[in-house]
């Protein structure tokens, strides 16, 4: 089974298991998830992610050259730790720390093909959630919408292999690339299921769009030190599943 199929199958299995995890509530539904409560949790999921790359030659033989390409960022793993404070019974604000690992496909924004290995990104996120009223008779399912802003520190791509066209006769080389920090905006939709008085099962999806780009200046020694500026704009959909507890 492919990784995406395996991830979605696991998510489906978790949804089915909600009925098994259900415990009788000692209080009213959502009594422990009201204004003034602190909720902490952890999630993981699967990403359908891409990065759009633009390149512009700035010196040497690359001066004036420009191009663009898009690469798939195949996910390896990811996880997030969350803390939210319920300002009202229906609105919460909080912070999230998330790490994602990707295995990118190669890209070709200029004449040479660029490829690298796995890399990780750290996401420091702040935002809010609006929780709608329960929508079914038992009162345990509750939908929500959210909006977050994320800051991603420097993206260390590490050693990038530069594969020049065979017709040029230029030997391949390796360059070390670190992209600058960038900002994203995140739109979220999901459901919470109250498994016990203090525990939730959380599931949903979010779309992450880069407001700014991760930029890097790359010098190609086999081109006499010619430099190009690279700008990456990652974006994509993440489906997630997790648990949360109120205190």
C-alpha positions in Angstrom: 0.0 0.0 0.0 1.3 3.5 -0.9 2.1 5.9 1.9 -0.8 8.2 1.2 -3.2 5.2 1.0 -1.8 3.8 4.3 -2.2 7.2 6.0 -5.8 7.6 4.9 -6.6 4.0 5.8 -5.2 4.6 9.3 -7.4 7.8 9.6 -10.5 5.8 8.6 -9.7 3.1 11.1 -9.3 5.8 13.8 -12.7 7.2 13.0 -14.3 3.8 13.2 -12.7 3.3 16.6 -14.4 6.4 18.1 -17.4 4.2 19.2 -15.0 1.8 20.9 -13.3 4.7 22.8 -16.6 6.2 23.9 -17.0 6.3 27.7 -20.1 7.4 29.6 -19.8 11.1 30.6 -20.1 12.0 34.2 -21.2 15.5 33.4 -22.9 17.2 30.5 -21.3 17.0 27.0 -18.5 19.6 26.7 -18.8 20.7 30.3 -15.0 20.4 30.7 -14.4 22.3 27.4 -15.9 25.7 28.3 -14.6 29.3 28.8 -11.5 29.4 31.0 -10.3 25.8 30.3 -6.9 25.0 28.9 -6.7 22.3 26.2 -3.5 20.5 25.2 -3.0 18.0 22.4 -0.9 16.3 19.8 -1.7 15.5 16.2 -0.1 13.8 13.1 -1.3 13.3 9.6 -0.5 13.3 5.9 0.5 16.1 3.6 -0.2 16.7 -0.1 2.5 19.4 -0.6 4.3 21.3 -3.3 6.8 24.1 -3.6 6.9 26.6 -6.5 10.4 27.6 -7.3 11.6 30.7 -9.2 15.2 31.4 -10.1 16.9 34.5 -11.4 20.6 34.7 -12.5 22.5 37.5 -10.9 26.1 37.2 -12.0 28.5 35.6 -14.4 27.1 33.4 -17.2 23.7 33.3 -15.4 23.1 37.0 -15.6 19.6 37.7 -17.1 18.5 34.0 -17.0 15.2 33.2 -15.2 12.8 30.3 -14.9 10.4 28.5 -12.6 9.3 25.0 -11.8 7.2 23.1 -9.3 8.3 20.2 -7.1 6.3 17.7 -5.0 7.3 17.6 -1.4 6.6 13.9 -0.5 6.0 13.7 3.3 8.0 11.3 5.5 6.5 12.1 8.8 5.1 15.0 10.8 3.7 15.9 14.2 2.4 18.8 16.2 2.0 19.8 19.9 -0.9 22.2 20.7 -2.0 24.4 23.5 -5.3 26.4 23.3 -7.2 28.5 25.9 -11.0 28.8 25.6 -11.7 32.5 25.7 -15.5 31.7 25.5 -17.4 28.5 25.2 -17.1 28.7 21.4 -13.8 30.5 20.8 -10.2 29.5 21.6 -6.8 31.0 21.0 -3.5 29.3 21.2 -0.1 28.1 19.8 1.2 25.1 18.0 4.7 23.8 17.5 5.0 21.5 14.4 7.8 19.6 12.7 7.4 18.2 9.1 9.9 16.0 7.2 9.8 15.9 3.4 11.5 14.0 0.5 11.4 16.5 -2.4 11.3 15.6 -6.1 13.9 17.2 -8.3 13.2 20.6 -10.0 14.6 22.5 -12.9 14.0 26.3 -12.6 17.0 27.0 -14.9 18.9 24.7 -17.3 20.3 22.4 -14.6 18.3 19.9 -12.6 18.5 20.3 -8.8 17.9 17.5 -6.4 18.3 17.0 -2.6 17.6 14.6 0.2 15.2 14.7 3.1 14.8 17.9 5.0 12.8 19.1 8.0 10.8 22.3 8.6 9.8 23.8 12.0 6.5 25.7 12.2 5.7 28.1 15.0 2.0 28.8 14.8 -0.5 31.0 16.5 -4.2 31.5 15.8 -7.7 30.7 16.8 -10.6 28.3 16.6 -14.4 28.8 16.5 -16.3 25.8 17.8 -19.9 25.3 16.6 -22.6 23.7 18.7 -22.8 19.9 18.6 -24.8 18.7 15.6 -26.1 15.3 16.7 -28.4 13.9 19.3 -25.6 12.6 21.6 -23.9 15.9 21.6 -20.4 14.5 21.2 -19.5 15.6 17.6 -18.6 19.3 17.3 -17.3 21.0 14.1 -14.9 23.9 14.1 -13.2 26.4 11.8 -9.8 28.0 12.4 -7.3 30.5 11.1 -3.6 30.4 11.9 -0.4 32.2 11.0 2.9 30.4 11.0 6.5 31.4 11.0 9.0 28.9 9.6 12.7 29.5 10.5 15.6 29.0 8.0 15.0 25.9 5.8 18.2 23.9 5.7 18.0 21.9 2.4 21.6 20.8 2.9 23.6 19.4 0.0 21.9 20.0 -3.4 23.1 18.1 -6.4 23.3 20.2 -9.6 23.0 18.0 -12.7 24.0 20.1 -15.8 22.7 19.0 -19.3 25.1 16.4 -20.8 25.4 18.5 -24.0 27.2 21.3 -22.1 30.0 19.1 -20.9 29.9 20.8 -17.5 30.5 18.3 -14.7 27.9 17.9 -12.0 28.5 19.6 -8.6 27.1 19.9 -5.1 26.1 23.1 -3.4 24.9 23.7 0.2 21.6 25.6 0.3 19.8 27.2 3.2 16.5 29.1 2.5 15.5 32.1 4.6 12.6 32.1 7.0 9.1 32.7 5.7 5.4 33.2 6.8 2.3 31.2 6.0 -1.4 31.5 6.5 -3.4 28.4 7.4 -7.2 27.8 7.0 -8.6 24.9 9.0 -11.8 22.9 9.2 -12.4 19.9 11.4 -14.4 18.0 14.0 -13.9 17.2 17.7 -15.3 14.0 19.1 -15.7 13.9 22.9 -14.5 10.5 23.9 -14.6 11.1 27.7 -15.2 14.1 30.0 -11.6 15.4 29.5 -10.5 13.7 26.2 -11.2 14.7 22.6 -10.4 12.9 19.4 -9.5 15.6 16.8 -9.7 15.3 13.1 -9.6 17.6 10.2 -7.7 19.3 7.4 -5.9 22.5 6.7 -4.5 24.3 3.7 -1.1 26.0 4.3 -0.1 28.9 1.9 3.1 30.8 2.0 2.7 34.5 2.3 6.4 35.1 1.8 9.0 33.0 0.1 12.0 31.1 1.4 15.0 32.7 -0.4 18.5 31.6 -1.1 21.5 32.9 -3.1 23.4 30.0 -4.7 26.9 30.1 -6.2 27.7 27.5 -8.9 31.5 27.0 -8.9 31.5 24.9 -12.1 30.0 28.0 -13.8 32.9 30.2 -12.6 31.1 31.2 -9.4 28.0 32.5 -11.2 25.1 33.2 -8.8 21.4 32.8 -8.9 18.7 33.8 -6.5 16.1 31.1 -5.7 12.7 31.7 -4.2 10.6 28.8 -2.9 6.9 29.1 -2.0 5.6 25.9 -0.3 1.9 25.2 -0.1 -0.4 22.3 0.3 -3.1 20.4 2.1 -2.6 18.5 5.4 -5.1 15.9 6.8 -4.6 15.3 10.5 -5.8 13.2 13.5 -5.0 13.6 17.1 -6.1 13.7 20.8 -6.6 16.6 23.2 -7.2 16.9 26.9 -8.7 19.7 29.0 -7.3 20.8 32.4 
